[in-house]
Amino acid sequence: MKSLAARSLAAGLLGSCLLGHAAPASAAELNLWVMSTTEQQQADTRELLKPFLAANPTLRVNVTVLNWESAWAKITAAAASGQGPDVLELGTTWVPAISSMGALEQISEPQQNEVGGAKAFFPVMWGTTHRHDDPKVFAIPWYADARAAFYRTDVFKKAGIDPRDAFANWGSFKQAMQKVNGTEIGGKKIAALGYPGKNDWNVVHNMAPWIWNAGGDLLSADRKKSGINSTEAVQAIVYYTSFAAEGLVPKSALEKDSGQIESGFFNGQYAVIFTGPWILRQMATPKARGGQLETVTANNFAIAPYPAGLKGNQTFFSGSDLAMMKSSKNKAEAWKLLAYLTGREPQVAFSKMSGMLPTRLDAANDPGLMANPHYAQFMAQVKNGRHYPSIPGWGPLESVYLKNLGNMFDIVGGLKGKYSPLAIKQAMDAAAQEADQVLYSAR
Amino acid sequence: MTTVLALPAARTRSVRKKKKPDAFPYLLLLPAVLLMAAVNLTPILQGFYMSLLKLNQFTLTQYLDAPFVGLENYRQILFDADNPMRTGMGYALRNTVLYTLTVSVCAVGIGLGVALLMNRDFPGKGIARTLVLLPWIVPSYVVGTLWGFMWQRDVGIVNVVLVDWLHLMDEKPFWLLGSNSFWAIVIPTVWRAWPVMMLIFLAALQAIPEDQYEAATIDGVSRWKQFLHITLPLLKPVIVIQFMFQIIDNVYSYNIVSMMFGNGAGYPGEWADLLMPLLTRQSFSYWLFGQGAAVSFIMMTLMLVFVGVWLKTFRKSMTGND
């Protein structure tokens, strides 16, 4: 009897474990995936959504924050399985890839018009919402980042350099950096320039503007072959790396990542760095709240454009778009959420939270944002923006460049043969060969 | 007499019992067995099937319905020198072999040495045993990140100690660039791996009967000879198993390399790239999923062969019957 009771109990427990319970799903529930861009992305996104939820009391939005490192794997898995969120943030270079997988809901023309259409956004950002060879739009730009030169005004003054001359062109920039290098501030010598070498996600983004400004490109005109070993591209890479080879960038910078280089700028190690608008927010935040407001750097800096090469002074523009998954069961509500987040007020609010730039022209020129002189100065420097070609196979290509450009810094650091333009050219030939293989195998 | 009479009856009962085993316990175990099979076997079979498909960015949404290409992925990996999956594989293979051998030998050697020291009686033995376990408690991705900071040329503690404090070198060397990066991945891995080796050796040492040493001491056998002829033979099964685990762990090493060199950004370099980081990078970031599955399957097969040969070679040692 006892045995029978025990057996029944065991079987019952087993049965209940196997059957489980399924929670009823609410029809008015939306899932939103965003990247970790602010320090408290979850709380900031909830704050951002408050007006939307107040206006739509029947809707519930579940926010999932992904980190950039693992987001790609999760999003491709969602795209492949058709089990994803209703609305998701995509890095601008990811839109053509995910849309080519057939995972994104196309955004109709009336919908585009509802948010102002192409003319309401930075043209370079609108270009990321569709493939370069297909006008079908699959995303709406959400926030942007661009890069410019941040320099120490006190160091330039002490070295007797006029910043307008220094950032005029490649020749004057090199001369200025030679003059600035080793300037003593408070008894401490400062290095002219700081940039990361390898071990960093931004290696390609950092190099791209120099390649473009020399007249080169990362892809051939027909977008079928790599352009990284063209004469112009190699010229740009040699120019860029010569700063490290000549000691104007401390060799120790080459093993650091972007965050460490920015810290070095705040701590007075480098007189110039090229980076994005997010450091403005850091330099406006007191140290007690994790910022850099009280540093000498925060009180003595200004912003300049990229020095012009033979073919101009473009900067690298990127950021994030918002898209709807085809698998969404609540497309009308998902669009409502997407249209709200890409609207003027939320973009201004998110720019204040994250330090990123709005993608809408009216939001970017918002008087509240423009009241910050550094923001206004930054916006004036980045009008001339460019993005990578909007092709589905960009991701693998960027990975090849990331690997090869990073590896090249072993040569620049003097740890793999002797640094010379020829050695750089050979490294880029190898990079181009690998890139071509990847482009070929992606067909 | 009663005992003798009782025996056949007992045997009969036991024979009857054997003939009709109770199926109920097996029934209760069945879901767990099925679940384990599903969790372990399904991904392996699915992985193998994926390796027979042309599974890339454009066919990923079709997943297992992607075009079937038979052994084409294997042919490309093994025989097509222009295949992007193969770029840098020579370096990664060389590094993985050197790294696995160096780390395994050092971790097992240090683990055994420290276990011998810890097996003696000394004041604070308990605290010392706990403290030496600390590196093992640190998760490997944290080890990678922390050592990444420690290896930095200018401000990293390693160069500060070697150059600024001890003046062992004239100039601060790079650890994360160039050929030194091999040691930059080996040392943290050994640092994290030896404590657990030590713990297992210590448990094994304590199982060796004390009277064997006592007898040897009475016979005038030196400590070194006691180690060679008593300790080492009795520890052989443990050493063999520890080596096998170390080799498997180190061939599949990923976290430390990945975290130390920019959290997966870029390339650890020709001296720090291992097979798993290479496989992950080239399979996932080049979107060659079918080929990635094929490389994984080749690695898994090679590892199975290795484990089989290892177990066969040392079977007697492990059962302690030699």
Interface residues (C-beta under 8 A of the other chain):
Chain A: R7 A10 A11 L14 L18 E69 W72 A73 T76 A79 A80 S81 G82 A97 S100 M101 G102 A103 G197 K198 N199 D200 W201 V203 P250 K251 S252 L254 E255 K256 D257 P392 G393 G395 P396 S399 V400 L402 K403 N404 L405 G406 N407 F409 D410 G413 L415 K416 E434 Q437 V438 S441 A442
Chain B: F24 L28 P31 N56 Q57 F58 L60 T61 Y63 D82 N83 P84 T87 G148 Q152 R153 D154 V155 F174 L176 L177 G178 S179 F261 G262 N263 G264 A265 G266 Y267 G269 E270 R281 F284 S285 Y286 W287 L288
